Amino acid sequence: MLNTGRMAQINPSILSADFARLAEEAQAVAGADWLHVDVMDNHFVPNLTLGLPVVESLRKATDTPLDCHLMIEQPDRWAPAYAEAGAGSVTFHVEAAAAPVRLAREIRAQGARAAMALRPATPIEPYEDLLPELDMLLIMTVEPGFGGQAFLDIMLPKIRRARRMMDRHGLEMWLQVDGGVSASTIERCAEAGADVFVAGSAVYNADDPAGAVAALREQAERAAPAHRH
């Protein structure tokens, strides 16, 4: 299992990259911890992006591990194939999963990290008992479907509750946030307990994407609570 050993991990989202130049866009953020790949099926969310063939191609085009976020229906059927295709981490949405524990175990059996995502309106509390089966929890800080949305501040208490829950159980889990993460919001997320940050337009709209990754990481590490250092 890959662990960068860093406090804060920055995962640029290729949803904000130029789809016609994905290999180059992946190289432009070579210093990132992971490359975040948003898979959307136009059913679970109202957008259609990319799927397995692109993940397989990207795997060959970059040394940065792939963090696949599946915003799709029937993840029980499709998610293990993304791990098989070379994704280092595979995230399914609990709202779409029929058997989340079994699915997490299947993803891990394929050698990938298993992660579970929650939409903004989905509470964390009903899933407390599932956390030991996961390597990462993703709290969506926008409604999934499109890049470039404004960060939802109302998600900060949910991030705090999730982190407290993980700490209470002594879990070595990562807590990821995705949606509207930028220089103006990342410190609030880090302070609340997140340690993995998906950033799309904040990275790919910058003049220097690699520099933006480094600056965001530095900001997040500075803002992280002292007890997490």
Residue, then its C-alpha position, 0 to 999 in steps of 0.5 A: m500500500l502506498n503511503t507518501g509519509r506526508m502530512a498533507q496530500i494534494n490530488p490534482s483533479i484532471l476534471s479541470a485538465d485539458f482532456a485532449r492533453l491528459a498525458e501532458e497534464a499529468q506530467a505538469v503536476a508530477g510532484a502531486d501525491w496522487l492524480h484524481v480521476d473523476v469517473m462519471d456515468n451521467h446517471f449517478v451524477p448529471n455529467l459524463t467523463l471518462g472510464l476504464p480505457v482512459v484510466e488504463s492509458l493514464r496509468k502508462a503515461t504517469d508515475t503518479p498513482l491514480d485516485c479514481h473517484l467513481m460517481i457511478e451507479q452499480p459500483d459493486r459491479w464496476a469498481p474492482a475493475y478500476a483497481e485491476a486497471g491500475a488505480g492505486s485508490v478506488t472510491f465508491h459512493v455509499e449512496a450507490a453501493a449495494a454492499p459497501v463492506r463486500l465492495a471495499r474488501e474486493i477493492r483491497a483484494q485487487g491491491a488498491r486502497a478502498a475509499m468511500a465517498l459521501r455526498p453533502a447531504t449524506p450523514i457520516e454517523p450511520y456508517e461508523d461501523l464500516l470505517p475499519e473496512l476502509d483506507m480513506l473516507l471522502i467528504m464531498t464539499v460540493e454536490p458531485g458532478f461538475g468542477g469549478q463549484a464553490f466550496l460548501d462551508i456547511m461541510l466543515p462540521k461533518i469533516r470534524r465529526a468524521r475525524r473525531m470518529m476515526d480518532r475514537h476508533g484509533l483508525e489510520m485512515w485518510l480523510q479526503v475532501d473534494g470540491g471547491v478546494s483552493a488557497s482560500t479554503i484548504e486551511r479550513c479543511a485541514e484545520a477541521g481534520a482533512d489530510v487529503f485534498v482534491a484540487g481541480s481548477a486551483v491547480y490546473n487554472a494556475d500559471d504553474p500547476a506544480g507550484a500550485v500543488a506545492a503551495l497548497r500542500e504547504q498551506a494545509e500542513r501549516a493549518a493542520p491541528a498540532h495533535r496530527h503532526 
